[in-house]
Amino acid sequence: MDETNDLVVFARAGFGCGRGVTFYQVPVSHLGAAPTRVASLPRGTDIDFTASISLNADTNAFDYFFERFVCGKHGSAEIYALRGISPGPT
């Protein structure tokens, strides 16, 4: 969540590892608004609880950093960046 820049990014997924992991965004000032789909992960890839969002001054878009891993592959976790999330209209 970046309250200063009015943006929340979050993920939803189906039951089970790596099933339908999709990222969404919604303005902080309109949390009841319909979320906008940002990206999805391939089947068999999931996320963990570590995440951070940062405004990239060079692009004026947000970079969302999160921990992702391949289901069933021990030791596959890595930090990954979903770059260039543009804030939607409020």
SEDO-996260 format. One record per residue (C-alpha): residue number from 1; residue in three letters; x negated, y, z negated. Coordinates in Angstrom, 3 decimals. Layout:
<node nr="NUM" rest="ala" px="X" py="Y" pz="Z"/>
...
END
This chain:
<node nr="1" rest="met" px="0.000" py="0.000" pz="0.000"/>
<node nr="2" rest="asp" px="-1.238" py="3.487" pz="0.842"/>
<node nr="3" rest="glu" px="1.115" py="5.934" pz="-0.879"/>
<node nr="4" rest="thr" px="-0.830" py="8.973" pz="0.295"/>
<node nr="5" rest="asn" px="-0.321" py="8.034" pz="3.939"/>
<node nr="6" rest="asp" px="3.187" py="6.545" pz="3.430"/>
<node nr="7" rest="leu" px="2.460" py="2.969" pz="4.519"/>
<node nr="8" rest="val" px="2.988" py="-0.535" pz="3.125"/>
<node nr="9" rest="val" px="1.644" py="-3.562" pz="5.016"/>
<node nr="10" rest="phe" px="2.708" py="-7.040" pz="3.924"/>
<node nr="11" rest="ala" px="2.921" py="-10.619" pz="5.183"/>
<node nr="12" rest="arg" px="5.728" py="-13.150" pz="5.316"/>
<node nr="13" rest="ala" px="5.391" py="-16.851" pz="6.037"/>
<node nr="14" rest="gly" px="7.359" py="-20.072" pz="6.155"/>
<node nr="15" rest="phe" px="7.009" py="-22.884" pz="3.643"/>
<node nr="16" rest="gly" px="3.739" py="-24.779" pz="3.968"/>
<node nr="17" rest="cys" px="0.253" py="-23.710" pz="4.913"/>
<node nr="18" rest="gly" px="-0.103" py="-21.655" pz="8.091"/>
<node nr="19" rest="arg" px="3.516" py="-21.631" pz="9.162"/>
<node nr="20" rest="gly" px="4.689" py="-18.415" pz="10.728"/>
<node nr="21" rest="val" px="2.373" py="-15.951" pz="8.962"/>
<node nr="22" rest="thr" px="3.470" py="-12.534" pz="10.242"/>
<node nr="23" rest="phe" px="2.403" py="-9.039" pz="9.156"/>
<node nr="24" rest="tyr" px="4.867" py="-6.174" pz="8.850"/>
<node nr="25" rest="gln" px="4.760" py="-2.515" pz="7.912"/>
<node nr="26" rest="val" px="7.272" py="-0.168" pz="6.342"/>
<node nr="27" rest="pro" px="6.989" py="3.449" pz="5.133"/>
<node nr="28" rest="val" px="6.597" py="3.864" pz="1.360"/>
<node nr="29" rest="ser" px="9.187" py="6.652" pz="1.512"/>
<node nr="30" rest="his" px="11.734" py="4.277" pz="3.139"/>
<node nr="31" rest="leu" px="11.151" py="0.893" pz="1.501"/>
<node nr="32" rest="gly" px="14.702" py="-0.157" pz="2.390"/>
<node nr="33" rest="ala" px="14.080" py="0.351" pz="6.112"/>
<node nr="34" rest="ala" px="13.757" py="-2.582" pz="8.485"/>
<node nr="35" rest="pro" px="10.085" py="-3.619" pz="8.601"/>
<node nr="36" rest="thr" px="8.152" py="-3.337" pz="11.869"/>
<node nr="37" rest="arg" px="6.260" py="-6.426" pz="13.043"/>
<node nr="38" rest="val" px="2.526" py="-5.715" pz="13.378"/>
<node nr="39" rest="ala" px="0.868" py="-9.073" pz="14.168"/>
<node nr="40" rest="ser" px="0.969" py="-12.833" pz="13.541"/>
<node nr="41" rest="leu" px="-1.621" py="-15.486" pz="12.767"/>
<node nr="42" rest="pro" px="-1.922" py="-18.686" pz="14.802"/>
<node nr="43" rest="arg" px="-0.227" py="-21.786" pz="13.369"/>
<node nr="44" rest="gly" px="-2.530" py="-23.504" pz="10.870"/>
<node nr="45" rest="thr" px="-4.089" py="-20.223" pz="9.687"/>
<node nr="46" rest="asp" px="-2.938" py="-18.703" pz="6.399"/>
<node nr="47" rest="ile" px="-3.749" py="-15.865" pz="4.017"/>
<node nr="48" rest="asp" px="-4.698" py="-15.679" pz="0.366"/>
<node nr="49" rest="phe" px="-4.024" py="-12.976" pz="-2.201"/>
<node nr="50" rest="thr" px="-6.943" py="-10.651" pz="-1.451"/>
<node nr="51" rest="ala" px="-5.964" py="-7.649" pz="0.701"/>
<node nr="52" rest="ser" px="-6.778" py="-3.982" pz="1.202"/>
<node nr="53" rest="ile" px="-5.624" py="-1.232" pz="3.554"/>
<node nr="54" rest="ser" px="-7.733" py="1.738" pz="4.613"/>
<node nr="55" rest="leu" px="-7.252" py="4.702" pz="6.926"/>
<node nr="56" rest="asn" px="-9.941" py="4.658" pz="9.618"/>
<node nr="57" rest="ala" px="-10.942" py="8.308" pz="10.145"/>
<node nr="58" rest="asp" px="-12.431" py="7.534" pz="13.578"/>
<node nr="59" rest="thr" px="-9.188" py="6.134" pz="15.007"/>
<node nr="60" rest="asn" px="-6.600" py="7.750" pz="12.689"/>
<node nr="61" rest="ala" px="-5.049" py="4.280" pz="12.337"/>
<node nr="62" rest="phe" px="-5.106" py="1.819" pz="9.452"/>
<node nr="63" rest="asp" px="-7.301" py="-1.237" pz="9.043"/>
<node nr="64" rest="tyr" px="-5.836" py="-4.061" pz="6.959"/>
<node nr="65" rest="phe" px="-8.423" py="-6.382" pz="5.419"/>
<node nr="66" rest="phe" px="-7.316" py="-9.748" pz="4.053"/>
<node nr="67" rest="glu" px="-8.589" py="-13.188" pz="3.185"/>
<node nr="68" rest="arg" px="-7.647" py="-15.826" pz="5.758"/>
<node nr="69" rest="phe" px="-8.389" py="-19.522" pz="5.950"/>
<node nr="70" rest="val" px="-7.778" py="-22.544" pz="8.139"/>
<node nr="71" rest="cys" px="-5.331" py="-24.963" pz="6.517"/>
<node nr="72" rest="gly" px="-6.888" py="-28.286" pz="5.530"/>
<node nr="73" rest="lys" px="-10.447" py="-27.063" pz="6.087"/>
<node nr="74" rest="his" px="-12.160" py="-26.655" pz="2.704"/>
<node nr="75" rest="gly" px="-14.474" py="-23.632" pz="2.535"/>
<node nr="76" rest="ser" px="-13.026" py="-21.888" pz="5.578"/>
<node nr="77" rest="ala" px="-11.955" py="-18.670" pz="3.817"/>
<node nr="78" rest="glu" px="-13.262" py="-15.403" pz="5.200"/>
<node nr="79" rest="ile" px="-12.466" py="-11.713" pz="5.098"/>
<node nr="80" rest="tyr" px="-10.677" py="-10.689" pz="8.269"/>
<node nr="81" rest="ala" px="-9.574" py="-7.285" pz="9.580"/>
<node nr="82" rest="leu" px="-6.364" py="-6.431" pz="11.357"/>
<node nr="83" rest="arg" px="-7.386" py="-3.110" pz="12.888"/>
<node nr="84" rest="gly" px="-5.495" py="-0.206" pz="14.382"/>
<node nr="85" rest="ile" px="-2.153" py="-0.323" pz="12.582"/>
<node nr="86" rest="ser" px="-0.369" py="2.868" pz="13.531"/>
<node nr="87" rest="pro" px="2.036" py="4.297" pz="10.989"/>
<node nr="88" rest="gly" px="5.589" py="4.118" pz="12.274"/>
<node nr="89" rest="pro" px="8.118" py="6.971" pz="12.244"/>
<node nr="90" rest="thr" px="9.659" py="7.852" pz="8.898"/>
END
